[in-house]
Amino acid sequence: MRHALDFVLVTLVLTDLVLLGSSRLTACIRLVAAQGVLLAFLPLALTWPELEVAAMALAASTLLVKGVAFPLVLERAMRDARARREIEPFVGYTPSLLVGLGMLGAGTWLADRLSADVVRSPLMVPVALSMILTGLFFVISRKKAVSQVLGYLVLENGTYVLGISLLSETPFLVELGMLLDVFVAVFVMGIAIFQINREFDHIDVDQLDSLKG
């Protein structure tokens, strides 16, 4: 199970890097959906072989919300906004990949300085911090509102991993509450994207600066 857990964590890092290098919004949404599927595995791995009911409930809700519901909401918002690609991000794709590698190094450096009891795998805290930093960078480096929502989801995914990794007993009710909060937030963001596109015929947030004054 330890090897399977490490494989999931490494795959999460790889999805972050591919996300930073992709311009197609559909591919980006599917990558974040894949992260949701991978995250659903974590509660089961951390309680193996007991497989507690709370862990199974959290895994099922994570899979349903992060792996299915969020992608469907964002794909519909993308179709309604008639957006297909992130054409000209604030930071180009090759520099973004380099920044992503830097985020991984920064996450590892920060994890070495945290005095905490880490469960199961020493990779969990570095990966979690790397995802949080990558999500923040994705939010500020992209112009499309859909891309910025994806960055928010990556950030929340990192917070999810960090919460599990730093606690010897995962507070499943708290995690379920976080899922509900993010679920509502993504629905609100999806509605906001649709409204912005309907009013201004685009979802490039940088063009909203023309509303000043």
N, C-alpha and C positions, 0 to 999 in steps of 0.2 A: 504493500500500500504506500510505503514511503516513496518508492520509485514512481508510482502513478501520480502521487501528489506533486513531486518535483516536475514531472512531465507537464502537468496542468499549469504549473506556475511559469515554466519556461515558455509554454505555448501562449500564455497571456501576454508575456513580454513581446513575443513575435507578432501577435495580433496588433499590439500598440505600434510597432515599427511599420508594419504594412499599412496600418491606418494613416500614419503620418505621410506615407509616400503615395497614397492613392487620391486621385482626383474625382473618381466616380462615386457619387453619393450612395448609389445602390450597394456598391461593394463595401463602402464604409458602414452602412447600416447592418449589413450581414456580418461584418467583422465584430461589431458591438453585440449582435445577437449571439455570435459564437462565444464571446466572452461570457454572456449570461448563462449559456449551457455549461461552460467550464466551471463557472462559479457555483453552479448547483451541485457540483461534485464535492466541493470543499467540506460542507457540514457532514457529509457521509464519511469522508476520509478521516476527519478529525475524531469521530466517535466510533470508528471501526475497531473491533468487530461487533460492538453492542448494537449499533444502529438504533439509537433512541428515536422514539416517536417524534419528539420535537425537532430532531435533526432531519428526519424524513420530511416533516411538514415544511421546514425552512427550505430544504432542497427543492421540493415540489413547487413552492411559491416562487422561489428564485427562477426556476426554469420557466414557469408560466409567465411571470412578469417581465423578467429581463430577456429571456430567450424568445418569447412569443409576442406578448402584448406591446412592449416598447417598439420593436421593429415594425409591427403592423401600423402603429400610430404614426411613426416617422415616415414610413413608405407612403402612407396615404397623404400626409402633409406634403411630401416631396412631389407626389403626382399632382396634387391640387395647385401647388406653386409652380408647376412645370419646370422644376429644377432638376438637372441631370448631373452637372459637374461643378466642382469648385474651380473656376477658371483661373482666377488671379488672386490667390491667397496673399495675405500680408507678408508671409514668409514662404519662400518657394519650397518645393517638395524635397529636393536634395538637401538644402540646409535644414529642413525639418527633420529629416532622418538623422543628420548629425546631432541636432539638438536632442532627439530621442535617445541616442546613445549616451549623450551627456547626462540626460535625466536618469538613465539607468545607473551611471557611475555615481551621480549625486545621491540616488536612493540607497546605493550600497554604502556610501560614505556615511550618510546619516544613520543608517541602520546599525553600523558598527559603534555608534556613539549613544545608542539607546540602551539603557539598562532595563531590560524587560525579560520575562520568562516567555520564550518563544516555543510554541507547540509544534511538534512533529518535524518541521523543516526549517532550516536557517534561511531558506530562500524567501520565506513568506513576507517578512518585513521589508527587505530590499525591493521585492516585486511590488508590494503594496505602495510604498513611497514613490517608486518609479511611475506607477500608474496615476497616482494623484498629481504628480508634477506634469506628466504627459497630458492629462486631462486639462489642467490649467493652461498649458501652452497651446493646446488645440483650440480652446475657447478664444484666446486672444490673437491667434495667428490666422484664423479663418474668417471669411466675410459672410458666407451664407449662414442664415439662422439655423438651418438644419444641421450644419456642421458644428455650430456652437452648442447645440443641444447634445450632439454626440460626444463632444468634449466633456460636457457636464456629466454624462452617463459614465464615461471612462473614469472621471474623477470619483464619482460615487462608487464605482466598482472597486477602485483602489481603497477607498474608505472601508468598504465591506471586508476586503481581505485583511486590512490592518486591524479592524475590530476583532476579527476571528483570531488573528495571529498573536495578539498581545494579551489575550485573556485565556486563562486555563479552562474556564467553563464559559462557553459562548452564551451570552444573554439572548436567547432565541426570540423572546417577545420583543426586545429592543430592535433586533434585526428585522423582524416582521414589520414593526412600526416604521423603520426606515424605508423598507420597500414600499409601504403604502404612501409615505410622503413623496418619494421619488415618482411613484406611479401617478399621483395627482399632478406633480410638477410637470411631468412630460406631457400629460394631456393638456394642461394649460399652455405649455409651450407650443404644442401642435396647433391649438386653436389660434394662438398669437401669430404663428407663421402664416396660417391661412388668411387671417385678417390683414396682416401686413402686405401680403401678395395681392389681395383683392383691392386694397386701397392704392397701392403704389406700383403694381405690376412687376414687382421684383422682391427678392428677399435678401438683397445685399445690404447688410446693416451699415456699411460705411457710407452708402448713399443717403442715409437718413440724416446725415449732417447738414443736408440742404434745407432741413426744416428749421435750422437755427434762425432766430430773429423773426 
